[in-house]
Amino acid sequence: MGAGSPVVQTGNEPPWIRNFADPSHEWRRLFSEAFGTFLLVLVAVGGDVVGTVTGAPPSPAAAATAPALMVMVVILFMGRVSGAHLNPVVSMAFALRGEFPWRRLPGYVAAQLAGGLLACLFLWALFGRPGEFGATTPAANVTDTQAILVEAVLTLGLVSTILGTASSAQNVGPLSAIAVGGYIALAGLWAGPVSGASMNPVRSFAPALVRADLAHVWIYLIGPLIGALVAVAFARMLRGRGGDTAATRAAQGDSDSKRH
């Protein structure tokens, strides 16, 4: 299967592939992506919002690890439904590897964006828009170029971790959730003070839109996009063209087991 090739129906596919291709189940996957991204953004933005409201901001370590733990939990409890991408550049990377159908990419991105925005609107309704409202911005002494490069490198590592643990060459099953969560925590611990360690356009765009300040959003669109593209190129060098069964299953989910 070439990069970006759709799943071809031959009648001999395992049930999870047939079920994923069934349009009647698409709402489950889109709901899963929206719900999972809602939880991720709720934690990532909510920590800053609650800290500002209560006067007890989370420590840098807590700010880095809370979203990582949430991603790990979401992968474990919903990964088999949609693949738990929670991030547009992850969906794009899987599509470029031929492990996720391009035709489903717009729906996934829309669901992720909806989930992130709903999380921010929920926080706004509860607490208003105090302080920075969880926005990701470069540190005062960090240039836009430096922030883009940091976000690109961080996303390179994140997407490489996701693609690598999903592949048949390195498939570790549920342990992939620990690998991804661990990487997000490590990235946040060292680079959070530099750029916010977003690695996710939705995580940055949603609070910026709600607080009506899009001045730095372009950094968190371009940086992760560059990082994801380089990760796909590196994955090709490391493991070939992609499209193997294990990675496709990880990317697309397996909701056949959820059928009643």
LINKADA-V10994 format. One record per backbone hydrogen bond with DSSP energy under -1.0 kcal/mol. CO is the residue of the C=O (numbers start at 0). NH is the residue of the N-H. If there is no record, write none. Layout:
# LINKADA-V10994
co=CO nh=NH
co=CO nh=NH
This chain:
# LINKADA-V10994
co=1 nh=4
co=13 nh=17
co=14 nh=18
co=15 nh=19
co=16 nh=20
co=21 nh=24
co=22 nh=25
co=24 nh=28
co=25 nh=29
co=26 nh=30
co=27 nh=31
co=28 nh=32
co=29 nh=33
co=30 nh=34
co=31 nh=35
co=32 nh=36
co=33 nh=37
co=34 nh=38
co=35 nh=39
co=36 nh=40
co=37 nh=41
co=38 nh=42
co=39 nh=43
co=40 nh=44
co=41 nh=45
co=42 nh=46
co=44 nh=48
co=45 nh=49
co=46 nh=50
co=47 nh=51
co=48 nh=52
co=49 nh=53
co=50 nh=54
co=58 nh=62
co=59 nh=63
co=60 nh=64
co=61 nh=65
co=64 nh=68
co=65 nh=69
co=66 nh=70
co=67 nh=71
co=68 nh=72
co=69 nh=73
co=70 nh=74
co=71 nh=75
co=72 nh=76
co=73 nh=77
co=74 nh=78
co=77 nh=80
co=77 nh=81
co=78 nh=82
co=79 nh=253
co=86 nh=90
co=87 nh=91
co=88 nh=92
co=89 nh=93
co=90 nh=94
co=91 nh=95
co=92 nh=96
co=93 nh=98
co=94 nh=97
co=100 nh=103
co=101 nh=104
co=103 nh=107
co=104 nh=108
co=105 nh=109
co=106 nh=110
co=107 nh=111
co=108 nh=112
co=109 nh=113
co=110 nh=114
co=111 nh=115
co=112 nh=116
co=113 nh=117
co=114 nh=118
co=115 nh=119
co=116 nh=120
co=117 nh=121
co=118 nh=122
co=119 nh=123
co=120 nh=124
co=121 nh=125
co=122 nh=126
co=123 nh=127
co=129 nh=132
co=131 nh=134
co=138 nh=141
co=142 nh=146
co=143 nh=147
co=144 nh=148
co=145 nh=149
co=146 nh=150
co=147 nh=151
co=148 nh=152
co=149 nh=153
co=150 nh=154
co=151 nh=155
co=152 nh=156
co=153 nh=157
co=154 nh=158
co=155 nh=159
co=156 nh=160
co=157 nh=161
co=158 nh=162
co=159 nh=163
co=160 nh=164
co=161 nh=165
co=162 nh=166
co=164 nh=171
co=171 nh=174
co=172 nh=175
co=173 nh=176
co=174 nh=178
co=175 nh=179
co=176 nh=180
co=177 nh=181
co=178 nh=182
co=179 nh=183
co=180 nh=184
co=181 nh=185
co=182 nh=186
co=183 nh=187
co=184 nh=188
co=185 nh=189
co=186 nh=190
co=187 nh=191
co=190 nh=193
co=190 nh=194
co=191 nh=195
co=193 nh=138
co=199 nh=203
co=200 nh=204
co=201 nh=205
co=203 nh=207
co=204 nh=208
co=205 nh=209
co=206 nh=210
co=207 nh=212
co=215 nh=218
co=217 nh=221
co=218 nh=222
co=220 nh=224
co=221 nh=225
co=222 nh=226
co=223 nh=227
co=224 nh=228
co=225 nh=229
co=226 nh=230
co=227 nh=231
co=228 nh=232
co=229 nh=233
co=230 nh=234
co=231 nh=235
co=232 nh=236
co=233 nh=237
co=234 nh=238
co=235 nh=239
co=243 nh=247
co=244 nh=248
co=245 nh=249
co=246 nh=250
co=247 nh=251
co=248 nh=252
co=254 nh=257
co=255 nh=258
